């Protein structure tokens, strides 16, 4: 879903800005935005982990350790096959690649539209890549997100749904839930699931997002609540693994209930995100990066 929304969000944001910015400036700004959110968490995590000895445990203790740390800080560890300080940071390499290929995918999708979506399934396999890298595994989700944005499909699907009467809406909900169950069941199947994860992940992400947009995003309080969580989602994603695996493992799993475990992990990560955002404001973190964009990168 992160990848689907990356494709969707980049298409929408670029289309809204392309009259007043260039593609190269858009890519630079997108990359800076990605890195500013990640770097502060990286630095804080590295500092807090000093007493634990995790730096040496992950990066080693010879001259290469500093190189590994720099590569990790740049979000390239998974891409280059070097040690990851945090396992969930693998996504940074994929996010960077998705940003870098956006100009190319955007240009061919403007001309060929749905053909690009189909090609994102067929071409990697035809070239012998299959799901050998994160990019090829999630390429379908990425192009699906862009296609949905290009044709404003979320709004159009919801408009069709709202035109139905109560019985029609109820039937649509039942069919949607059955369809979701079928997709999940197929994805988990050893024969047709694991061999075609790129296909199932792409359509599962699309399906969940469409259902959420139609049935959940109704009412301003729900939208505000999810919008609030969305602002903290990146921080939560980056830090939750430390609570789960490194610092609060025994405490979190002491609750012996999956719902409570997930809730406690979420709350710990959310409170940490609050602290991170407070620290960023205190040191004028975003202001400094904005000046860097304007003065050094010449991004307006």
ZADO-1210 file (C-alpha; in nm, 4 decimals, padded with zeros to 6 digits):
<atoms>
<atom x="00.0000" y="00.0000" z="00.0000" code="UNK" pos="1"/>
<atom x="00.2955" y="00.2334" z="00.0653" code="UNK" pos="2"/>
<atom x="00.4156" y="00.1712" z="-00.2902" code="UNK" pos="3"/>
<atom x="00.0686" y="00.2121" z="-00.4426" code="UNK" pos="4"/>
<atom x="00.0235" y="00.5443" z="-00.2611" code="UNK" pos="5"/>
<atom x="00.3756" y="00.6529" z="-00.3614" code="UNK" pos="6"/>
<atom x="00.2834" y="00.6122" z="-00.7275" code="UNK" pos="7"/>
<atom x="-00.0563" y="00.7728" z="-00.6725" code="UNK" pos="8"/>
<atom x="00.0759" y="01.0636" z="-00.4643" code="UNK" pos="9"/>
<atom x="00.3691" y="01.1427" z="-00.6924" code="UNK" pos="10"/>
<atom x="00.1460" y="01.1548" z="-00.9989" code="UNK" pos="11"/>
<atom x="-00.1078" y="01.3846" z="-00.8315" code="UNK" pos="12"/>
<atom x="00.1522" y="01.6149" z="-00.6725" code="UNK" pos="13"/>
<atom x="00.3601" y="01.6494" z="-00.9895" code="UNK" pos="14"/>
<atom x="00.0558" y="01.7183" z="-01.2085" code="UNK" pos="15"/>
<atom x="-00.0508" y="01.9933" z="-00.9678" code="UNK" pos="16"/>
<atom x="00.2971" y="02.1539" z="-00.9756" code="UNK" pos="17"/>
<atom x="00.4267" y="02.0957" z="-01.3275" code="UNK" pos="18"/>
<atom x="00.3237" y="02.4418" z="-01.4507" code="UNK" pos="19"/>
<atom x="00.5534" y="02.6074" z="-01.1962" code="UNK" pos="20"/>
<atom x="00.8381" y="02.3569" z="-01.1593" code="UNK" pos="21"/>
<atom x="01.0535" y="02.1253" z="-01.3655" code="UNK" pos="22"/>
<atom x="01.0609" y="01.7479" z="-01.3361" code="UNK" pos="23"/>
<atom x="01.4212" y="01.7591" z="-01.2098" code="UNK" pos="24"/>
<atom x="01.3308" y="02.0069" z="-00.9366" code="UNK" pos="25"/>
<atom x="01.0301" y="01.7973" z="-00.8410" code="UNK" pos="26"/>
<atom x="01.2484" y="01.4866" z="-00.8078" code="UNK" pos="27"/>
<atom x="01.5090" y="01.6730" z="-00.6007" code="UNK" pos="28"/>
<atom x="01.2427" y="01.8116" z="-00.3695" code="UNK" pos="29"/>
<atom x="01.0812" y="01.4697" z="-00.3315" code="UNK" pos="30"/>
<atom x="01.4175" y="01.3156" z="-00.2473" code="UNK" pos="31"/>
<atom x="01.4928" y="01.5852" z="00.0109" code="UNK" pos="32"/>
<atom x="01.1519" y="01.5318" z="00.1706" code="UNK" pos="33"/>
<atom x="01.2187" y="01.1582" z="00.1954" code="UNK" pos="34"/>
<atom x="01.5643" y="01.2050" z="00.3431" code="UNK" pos="35"/>
<atom x="01.4687" y="01.4755" z="00.5947" code="UNK" pos="36"/>
<atom x="01.2090" y="01.2466" z="00.7483" code="UNK" pos="37"/>
<atom x="01.4545" y="00.9584" z="00.7666" code="UNK" pos="38"/>
<atom x="01.7805" y="01.1245" z="00.8718" code="UNK" pos="39"/>
<atom x="01.6637" y="01.2648" z="01.2044" code="UNK" pos="40"/>
<atom x="01.5350" y="00.9224" z="01.3061" code="UNK" pos="41"/>
<atom x="01.8591" y="00.7652" z="01.1873" code="UNK" pos="42"/>
<atom x="02.0737" y="01.0051" z="01.3916" code="UNK" pos="43"/>
<atom x="01.8624" y="00.9784" z="01.7082" code="UNK" pos="44"/>
<atom x="01.8552" y="00.6002" z="01.6824" code="UNK" pos="45"/>
<atom x="02.2306" y="00.5756" z="01.6352" code="UNK" pos="46"/>
<atom x="02.2943" y="00.7990" z="01.9377" code="UNK" pos="47"/>
<atom x="02.0509" y="00.6134" z="02.1655" code="UNK" pos="48"/>
<atom x="02.1988" y="00.2804" z="02.0611" code="UNK" pos="49"/>
<atom x="02.5578" y="00.3717" z="02.1561" code="UNK" pos="50"/>
<atom x="02.5356" y="00.2244" z="02.5113" code="UNK" pos="51"/>
<atom x="02.3917" y="-00.1018" z="02.3750" code="UNK" pos="52"/>
<atom x="02.6865" y="-00.1842" z="02.1518" code="UNK" pos="53"/>
<atom x="02.4557" y="-00.2295" z="01.8548" code="UNK" pos="54"/>
<atom x="02.6716" y="-00.0117" z="01.6288" code="UNK" pos="55"/>
<atom x="02.9576" y="-00.2627" z="01.6426" code="UNK" pos="56"/>
<atom x="02.7153" y="-00.5542" z="01.6302" code="UNK" pos="57"/>
<atom x="02.5652" y="-00.4288" z="01.3015" code="UNK" pos="58"/>
<atom x="02.8448" y="-00.2404" z="01.1275" code="UNK" pos="59"/>
<atom x="03.1537" y="-00.4076" z="01.2748" code="UNK" pos="60"/>
<atom x="03.4539" y="-00.2383" z="01.4346" code="UNK" pos="61"/>
<atom x="03.7015" y="-00.1822" z="01.1493" code="UNK" pos="62"/>
<atom x="03.7266" y="00.1033" z="00.8973" code="UNK" pos="63"/>
<atom x="03.4333" y="-00.0324" z="00.6967" code="UNK" pos="64"/>
<atom x="03.1907" y="00.0360" z="00.9819" code="UNK" pos="65"/>
<atom x="03.1849" y="00.4104" z="00.9065" code="UNK" pos="66"/>
<atom x="03.1291" y="00.3419" z="00.5363" code="UNK" pos="67"/>
<atom x="02.8434" y="00.1056" z="00.6210" code="UNK" pos="68"/>
<atom x="02.6893" y="00.3676" z="00.8498" code="UNK" pos="69"/>
<atom x="02.7052" y="00.6368" z="00.5783" code="UNK" pos="70"/>
<atom x="02.5473" y="00.4030" z="00.3220" code="UNK" pos="71"/>
<atom x="02.2739" y="00.3181" z="00.5724" code="UNK" pos="72"/>
<atom x="02.2169" y="00.6889" z="00.6458" code="UNK" pos="73"/>
<atom x="02.1717" y="00.7517" z="00.2727" code="UNK" pos="74"/>
<atom x="01.9047" y="00.4796" z="00.2611" code="UNK" pos="75"/>
<atom x="02.1074" y="00.2655" z="00.0210" code="UNK" pos="76"/>
<atom x="02.1995" y="-00.0293" z="00.2450" code="UNK" pos="77"/>
<atom x="01.9437" y="-00.2722" z="00.1035" code="UNK" pos="78"/>
<atom x="02.0222" y="-00.1675" z="-00.2531" code="UNK" pos="79"/>
<atom x="02.3994" y="-00.2141" z="-00.2070" code="UNK" pos="80"/>
<atom x="02.3749" y="-00.5205" z="00.0158" code="UNK" pos="81"/>
<atom x="02.5443" y="-00.3615" z="00.3196" code="UNK" pos="82"/>
<atom x="02.4280" y="-00.3986" z="00.6847" code="UNK" pos="83"/>
<atom x="02.0990" y="-00.2435" z="00.7955" code="UNK" pos="84"/>
<atom x="02.0869" y="-00.0945" z="01.1445" code="UNK" pos="85"/>
<atom x="01.7100" y="-00.1433" z="01.1408" code="UNK" pos="86"/>
<atom x="01.5445" y="-00.4121" z="00.9307" code="UNK" pos="87"/>
<atom x="01.2493" y="-00.1948" z="00.8249" code="UNK" pos="88"/>
<atom x="01.4889" y="00.0564" z="00.6710" code="UNK" pos="89"/>
<atom x="01.5099" y="-00.1720" z="00.3678" code="UNK" pos="90"/>
<atom x="01.2179" y="00.0319" z="00.2330" code="UNK" pos="91"/>
<atom x="01.4367" y="00.3413" z="00.1949" code="UNK" pos="92"/>
<atom x="01.6262" y="00.1859" z="-00.0969" code="UNK" pos="93"/>
<atom x="01.3003" y="00.1010" z="-00.2718" code="UNK" pos="94"/>
<atom x="01.1575" y="00.4490" z="-00.2071" code="UNK" pos="95"/>
<atom x="01.4684" y="00.6121" z="-00.3549" code="UNK" pos="96"/>
<atom x="01.4497" y="00.3933" z="-00.6666" code="UNK" pos="97"/>
<atom x="01.0785" y="00.4678" z="-00.7098" code="UNK" pos="98"/>
<atom x="01.1489" y="00.8413" z="-00.6984" code="UNK" pos="99"/>
<atom x="01.4381" y="00.8139" z="-00.9448" code="UNK" pos="100"/>
<atom x="01.2400" y="00.6158" z="-01.2053" code="UNK" pos="101"/>
<atom x="00.9321" y="00.8399" z="-01.1793" code="UNK" pos="102"/>
<atom x="01.0231" y="01.0670" z="-01.4762" code="UNK" pos="103"/>
<atom x="01.0640" y="00.7656" z="-01.7059" code="UNK" pos="104"/>
<atom x="00.7501" y="00.5823" z="-01.5902" code="UNK" pos="105"/>
<atom x="00.5475" y="00.9049" z="-01.5961" code="UNK" pos="106"/>
<atom x="00.6503" y="00.9830" z="-01.9548" code="UNK" pos="107"/>
<atom x="00.5642" y="00.6390" z="-02.0937" code="UNK" pos="108"/>
<atom x="00.2416" y="00.6159" z="-01.8920" code="UNK" pos="109"/>
<atom x="00.1228" y="00.9459" z="-02.0411" code="UNK" pos="110"/>
<atom x="00.1440" y="00.7783" z="-02.3838" code="UNK" pos="111"/>
<atom x="00.0563" y="00.4155" z="-02.3174" code="UNK" pos="112"/>
<atom x="-00.1471" y="00.4260" z="-01.9928" code="UNK" pos="113"/>
<atom x="-00.2866" y="00.0797" z="-01.9027" code="UNK" pos="114"/>
<atom x="-00.0299" y="-00.0913" z="-02.1272" code="UNK" pos="115"/>
<atom x="00.2397" y="00.0158" z="-01.8790" code="UNK" pos="116"/>
<atom x="00.0464" y="-00.1515" z="-01.5956" code="UNK" pos="117"/>
<atom x="00.0273" y="-00.4788" z="-01.7898" code="UNK" pos="118"/>
<atom x="00.3930" y="-00.4469" z="-01.8927" code="UNK" pos="119"/>
<atom x="00.4973" y="-00.4118" z="-01.5271" code="UNK" pos="120"/>
<atom x="00.3780" y="-00.7712" z="-01.4792" code="UNK" pos="121"/>
<atom x="00.5032" y="-00.9215" z="-01.8054" code="UNK" pos="122"/>
<atom x="00.8342" y="-00.7452" z="-01.8827" code="UNK" pos="123"/>
<atom x="01.0270" y="-00.8379" z="-01.5639" code="UNK" pos="124"/>
<atom x="00.9361" y="-01.2053" z="-01.6142" code="UNK" pos="125"/>
<atom x="01.0124" y="-01.1957" z="-01.9856" code="UNK" pos="126"/>
<atom x="01.3573" y="-01.0538" z="-01.9048" code="UNK" pos="127"/>
<atom x="01.4158" y="-01.3252" z="-01.6438" code="UNK" pos="128"/>
<atom x="01.3995" y="-01.0918" z="-01.3433" code="UNK" pos="129"/>
<atom x="01.0736" y="-01.2170" z="-01.1901" code="UNK" pos="130"/>
<atom x="01.0612" y="-01.0989" z="-00.8290" code="UNK" pos="131"/>
<atom x="01.4386" y="-01.0963" z="-00.7886" code="UNK" pos="132"/>
<atom x="01.4454" y="-00.7422" z="-00.6482" code="UNK" pos="133"/>
<atom x="01.2114" y="-00.5253" z="-00.4431" code="UNK" pos="134"/>
<atom x="01.1544" y="-00.3000" z="-00.7449" code="UNK" pos="135"/>
<atom x="01.0235" y="-00.5790" z="-00.9673" code="UNK" pos="136"/>
<atom x="00.8139" y="-00.7257" z="-00.6873" code="UNK" pos="137"/>
<atom x="00.6379" y="-00.3935" z="-00.6210" code="UNK" pos="138"/>
<atom x="00.6440" y="-00.2442" z="-00.9714" code="UNK" pos="139"/>
<atom x="00.2803" y="-00.3394" z="-01.0364" code="UNK" pos="140"/>
<atom x="00.1628" y="-00.1678" z="-00.7180" code="UNK" pos="141"/>
<atom x="00.3562" y="00.1427" z="-00.8257" code="UNK" pos="142"/>
<atom x="00.2135" y="00.1612" z="-01.1793" code="UNK" pos="143"/>
<atom x="-00.1377" y="00.0779" z="-01.0537" code="UNK" pos="144"/>
<atom x="-00.1180" y="00.3735" z="-00.8150" code="UNK" pos="145"/>
<atom x="-00.0095" y="00.6027" z="-01.0988" code="UNK" pos="146"/>
<atom x="-00.2843" y="00.4717" z="-01.3283" code="UNK" pos="147"/>
<atom x="-00.5490" y="00.5313" z="-01.0612" code="UNK" pos="148"/>
<atom x="-00.4241" y="00.8874" z="-01.0157" code="UNK" pos="149"/>
<atom x="-00.4023" y="00.9506" z="-01.3896" code="UNK" pos="150"/>
<atom x="-00.7710" y="00.8646" z="-01.4371" code="UNK" pos="151"/>
<atom x="-00.8968" y="00.9763" z="-01.0939" code="UNK" pos="152"/>
<atom x="-01.0375" y="00.6269" z="-01.0447" code="UNK" pos="153"/>
<atom x="-01.0853" y="00.6451" z="-00.6678" code="UNK" pos="154"/>
<atom x="-01.3249" y="00.9382" z="-00.7000" code="UNK" pos="155"/>
<atom x="-01.5002" y="00.7848" z="-01.0015" code="UNK" pos="156"/>
<atom x="-01.5518" y="00.4486" z="-00.8287" code="UNK" pos="157"/>
<atom x="-01.6890" y="00.6186" z="-00.5170" code="UNK" pos="158"/>
<atom x="-01.9207" y="00.8341" z="-00.7280" code="UNK" pos="159"/>
<atom x="-02.0663" y="00.5206" z="-00.8889" code="UNK" pos="160"/>
<atom x="-02.1071" y="00.3632" z="-00.5469" code="UNK" pos="161"/>
<atom x="-02.2907" y="00.6670" z="-00.4049" code="UNK" pos="162"/>
<atom x="-02.5387" y="00.6586" z="-00.6937" code="UNK" pos="163"/>
<atom x="-02.6679" y="00.3181" z="-00.5757" code="UNK" pos="164"/>
<atom x="-02.9626" y="00.2681" z="-00.3419" code="UNK" pos="165"/>
<atom x="-02.9259" y="00.1110" z="00.0043" code="UNK" pos="166"/>
<atom x="-02.9656" y="-00.2465" z="-00.1240" code="UNK" pos="167"/>
<atom x="-02.7107" y="-00.1861" z="-00.3980" code="UNK" pos="168"/>
<atom x="-02.4611" y="-00.0424" z="-00.1487" code="UNK" pos="169"/>
<atom x="-02.5082" y="-00.3388" z="00.0848" code="UNK" pos="170"/>
<atom x="-02.4567" y="-00.5860" z="-00.1999" code="UNK" pos="171"/>
<atom x="-02.1465" y="-00.3950" z="-00.3122" code="UNK" pos="172"/>
<atom x="-02.0054" y="-00.4180" z="00.0407" code="UNK" pos="173"/>
<atom x="-02.0699" y="-00.7936" z="00.0585" code="UNK" pos="174"/>
<atom x="-01.9120" y="-00.8523" z="-00.2836" code="UNK" pos="175"/>
<atom x="-01.6156" y="-00.6319" z="-00.1889" code="UNK" pos="176"/>
<atom x="-01.5481" y="-00.8239" z="00.1333" code="UNK" pos="177"/>
<atom x="-01.5789" y="-01.1593" z="-00.0448" code="UNK" pos="178"/>
<atom x="-01.3426" y="-01.0353" z="-00.3141" code="UNK" pos="179"/>
<atom x="-01.0898" y="-00.9237" z="-00.0521" code="UNK" pos="180"/>
<atom x="-01.1073" y="-01.2630" z="00.1191" code="UNK" pos="181"/>
<atom x="-01.0479" y="-01.4365" z="-00.2157" code="UNK" pos="182"/>
<atom x="-00.7462" y="-01.2167" z="-00.2953" code="UNK" pos="183"/>
<atom x="-00.5913" y="-01.2829" z="00.0468" code="UNK" pos="184"/>
<atom x="-00.6588" y="-01.6570" z="00.0169" code="UNK" pos="185"/>
<atom x="-00.4993" y="-01.6688" z="-00.3283" code="UNK" pos="186"/>
<atom x="-00.1990" y="-01.4674" z="-00.2082" code="UNK" pos="187"/>
<atom x="-00.1375" y="-01.7126" z="00.0746" code="UNK" pos="188"/>
<atom x="-00.1662" y="-02.0164" z="-00.1519" code="UNK" pos="189"/>
<atom x="00.1657" y="-02.1981" z="-00.1944" code="UNK" pos="190"/>
<atom x="00.1077" y="-02.2668" z="-00.5649" code="UNK" pos="191"/>
<atom x="-00.0526" y="-01.9540" z="-00.7112" code="UNK" pos="192"/>
<atom x="00.0358" y="-01.7136" z="-00.4302" code="UNK" pos="193"/>
<atom x="00.4061" y="-01.7170" z="-00.3564" code="UNK" pos="194"/>
<atom x="00.5034" y="-01.7512" z="-00.7233" code="UNK" pos="195"/>
<atom x="00.3059" y="-01.4402" z="-00.8175" code="UNK" pos="196"/>
<atom x="00.3437" y="-01.2177" z="-00.5111" code="UNK" pos="197"/>
<atom x="00.3956" y="-00.9104" z="-00.7286" code="UNK" pos="198"/>
<atom x="00.0517" y="-00.9650" z="-00.8839" code="UNK" pos="199"/>
<atom x="-00.1323" y="-01.0365" z="-00.5589" code="UNK" pos="200"/>
<atom x="00.0441" y="-00.7624" z="-00.3620" code="UNK" pos="201"/>
<atom x="-00.0372" y="-00.5068" z="-00.6284" code="UNK" pos="202"/>
<atom x="-00.4055" y="-00.5953" z="-00.6530" code="UNK" pos="203"/>
<atom x="-00.4453" y="-00.6534" z="-00.2785" code="UNK" pos="204"/>
<atom x="-00.3083" y="-00.3044" z="-00.2107" code="UNK" pos="205"/>
<atom x="-00.5384" y="-00.1550" z="-00.4747" code="UNK" pos="206"/>
<atom x="-00.8376" y="-00.3463" z="-00.3388" code="UNK" pos="207"/>
<atom x="-00.7828" y="-00.2456" z="00.0253" code="UNK" pos="208"/>
<atom x="-00.7316" y="00.1198" z="-00.0678" code="UNK" pos="209"/>
<atom x="-01.0455" y="00.1278" z="-00.2844" code="UNK" pos="210"/>
<atom x="-01.2552" y="-00.0363" z="-00.0095" code="UNK" pos="211"/>
<atom x="-01.1141" y="00.2030" z="00.2510" code="UNK" pos="212"/>
<atom x="-01.1866" y="00.5041" z="00.0317" code="UNK" pos="213"/>
<atom x="-01.5455" y="00.3967" z="-00.0333" code="UNK" pos="214"/>
<atom x="-01.6532" y="00.2602" z="00.3055" code="UNK" pos="215"/>
<atom x="-01.4261" y="00.4141" z="00.5683" code="UNK" pos="216"/>
<atom x="-01.3466" y="00.7680" z="00.4540" code="UNK" pos="217"/>
<atom x="-01.6916" y="00.9018" z="00.5325" code="UNK" pos="218"/>
<atom x="-01.7324" y="01.1727" z="00.7941" code="UNK" pos="219"/>
<atom x="-01.4964" y="01.4559" z="00.8808" code="UNK" pos="220"/>
<atom x="-01.3854" y="01.3040" z="01.2129" code="UNK" pos="221"/>
<atom x="-01.2724" y="00.9818" z="01.0494" code="UNK" pos="222"/>
<atom x="-01.0881" y="01.1785" z="00.7816" code="UNK" pos="223"/>
<atom x="-00.9260" y="01.4040" z="01.0444" code="UNK" pos="224"/>
<atom x="-00.8277" y="01.1080" z="01.2591" code="UNK" pos="225"/>
<atom x="-00.6717" y="00.9169" z="00.9718" code="UNK" pos="226"/>
<atom x="-00.5079" y="01.2356" z="00.8471" code="UNK" pos="227"/>
<atom x="-00.3510" y="01.2841" z="01.1902" code="UNK" pos="228"/>
<atom x="-00.2181" y="00.9275" z="01.1881" code="UNK" pos="229"/>
<atom x="-00.0966" y="00.9761" z="00.8337" code="UNK" pos="230"/>
<atom x="00.1281" y="01.2630" z="00.9436" code="UNK" pos="231"/>
<atom x="00.2964" y="01.0289" z="01.1906" code="UNK" pos="232"/>
<atom x="00.2923" y="00.7162" z="00.9729" code="UNK" pos="233"/>
<atom x="00.6467" y="00.7536" z="00.8426" code="UNK" pos="234"/>
<atom x="00.7940" y="00.7981" z="01.1912" code="UNK" pos="235"/>
<atom x="00.5889" y="00.5054" z="01.3230" code="UNK" pos="236"/>
<atom x="00.7087" y="00.2836" z="01.0407" code="UNK" pos="237"/>
<atom x="01.0733" y="00.3740" z="01.0986" code="UNK" pos="238"/>
<atom x="01.0785" y="00.3300" z="01.4796" code="UNK" pos="239"/>
<atom x="00.8309" y="00.0524" z="01.5609" code="UNK" pos="240"/>
<atom x="01.0794" y="-00.2259" z="01.4900" code="UNK" pos="241"/>
<atom x="01.3094" y="-00.1038" z="01.7692" code="UNK" pos="242"/>
<atom x="01.0363" y="-00.1419" z="02.0282" code="UNK" pos="243"/>
<atom x="00.9314" y="-00.4769" z="01.8884" code="UNK" pos="244"/>
<atom x="01.2756" y="-00.6304" z="01.8480" code="UNK" pos="245"/>
<atom x="01.5304" y="-00.4375" z="02.0530" code="UNK" pos="246"/>
<atom x="01.4094" y="-00.2308" z="02.3463" code="UNK" pos="247"/>
<atom x="01.0660" y="-00.3347" z="02.4720" code="UNK" pos="248"/>
<atom x="01.0275" y="-00.6889" z="02.3423" code="UNK" pos="249"/>
<atom x="00.9474" y="-00.8528" z="02.6777" code="UNK" pos="250"/>
<atom x="00.7147" y="-00.5705" z="02.7816" code="UNK" pos="251"/>
<atom x="00.5173" y="-00.5647" z="02.4545" code="UNK" pos="252"/>
<atom x="00.4727" y="-00.9403" z="02.4282" code="UNK" pos="253"/>
<atom x="00.3908" y="-00.9778" z="02.7984" code="UNK" pos="254"/>
<atom x="00.0292" y="-00.8848" z="02.7175" code="UNK" pos="255"/>
<atom x="-00.0234" y="-01.2254" z="02.5481" code="UNK" pos="256"/>
<atom x="-00.2973" y="-01.0861" z="02.3236" code="UNK" pos="257"/>
<atom x="-00.2405" y="-00.9905" z="01.9605" code="UNK" pos="258"/>
<atom x="-00.4726" y="-00.6878" z="01.9753" code="UNK" pos="259"/>
<atom x="-00.3107" y="-00.5537" z="02.2934" code="UNK" pos="260"/>
<atom x="00.0384" y="-00.6207" z="02.1600" code="UNK" pos="261"/>
<atom x="-00.0362" y="-00.4282" z="01.8395" code="UNK" pos="262"/>
<atom x="-00.2040" y="-00.1454" z="02.0358" code="UNK" pos="263"/>
<atom x="00.0845" y="-00.1028" z="02.2812" code="UNK" pos="264"/>
<atom x="00.3396" y="-00.1136" z="01.9993" code="UNK" pos="265"/>
<atom x="00.1399" y="00.1457" z="01.8073" code="UNK" pos="266"/>
<atom x="00.1060" y="00.3777" z="02.1098" code="UNK" pos="267"/>
<atom x="00.4756" y="00.3575" z="02.1923" code="UNK" pos="268"/>
<atom x="00.5628" y="00.4385" z="01.8325" code="UNK" pos="269"/>
<atom x="00.3104" y="00.7257" z="01.8206" code="UNK" pos="270"/>
<atom x="00.4426" y="00.8836" z="02.1423" code="UNK" pos="271"/>
<atom x="00.7953" y="00.8527" z="02.0030" code="UNK" pos="272"/>
<atom x="00.6811" y="01.0209" z="01.6823" code="UNK" pos="273"/>
<atom x="00.5415" y="01.3091" z="01.8906" code="UNK" pos="274"/>
<atom x="00.8809" y="01.3437" z="02.0565" code="UNK" pos="275"/>
<atom x="01.0579" y="01.3434" z="01.7218" code="UNK" pos="276"/>
<atom x="00.8286" y="01.6128" z="01.5806" code="UNK" pos="277"/>
<atom x="00.8716" y="01.8236" z="01.8946" code="UNK" pos="278"/>
<atom x="01.2512" y="01.7945" z="01.8661" code="UNK" pos="279"/>
<atom x="01.2366" y="01.8932" z="01.4986" code="UNK" pos="280"/>
<atom x="01.0447" y="02.2099" z="01.5833" code="UNK" pos="281"/>
<atom x="01.2766" y="02.2911" z="01.8729" code="UNK" pos="282"/>
<atom x="01.5895" y="02.2851" z="01.6544" code="UNK" pos="283"/>
<atom x="01.4108" y="02.4340" z="01.3486" code="UNK" pos="284"/>
<atom x="01.4918" y="02.1175" z="01.1567" code="UNK" pos="285"/>
<atom x="01.2476" y="02.1739" z="00.8695" code="UNK" pos="286"/>
<atom x="01.3524" y="02.5406" z="00.8401" code="UNK" pos="287"/>
<atom x="01.7179" y="02.4422" z="00.7975" code="UNK" pos="288"/>
<atom x="01.6328" y="02.1887" z="00.5263" code="UNK" pos="289"/>
<atom x="01.4110" y="02.4426" z="00.3496" code="UNK" pos="290"/>
<atom x="01.7052" y="02.6833" z="00.3360" code="UNK" pos="291"/>
<atom x="01.9223" y="02.3993" z="00.2047" code="UNK" pos="292"/>
<atom x="01.6705" y="02.3356" z="-00.0727" code="UNK" pos="293"/>
<atom x="01.6535" y="02.7006" z="-00.1735" code="UNK" pos="294"/>
<atom x="02.0198" y="02.7983" z="-00.1441" code="UNK" pos="295"/>
<atom x="02.2100" y="02.4802" z="-00.2327" code="UNK" pos="296"/>
<atom x="01.9743" y="02.2840" z="-00.4575" code="UNK" pos="297"/>
<atom x="01.7996" y="02.5901" z="-00.6056" code="UNK" pos="298"/>
<atom x="01.4567" y="02.4361" z="-00.5565" code="UNK" pos="299"/>
<atom x="01.1781" y="02.6928" z="-00.5497" code="UNK" pos="300"/>
</atoms>
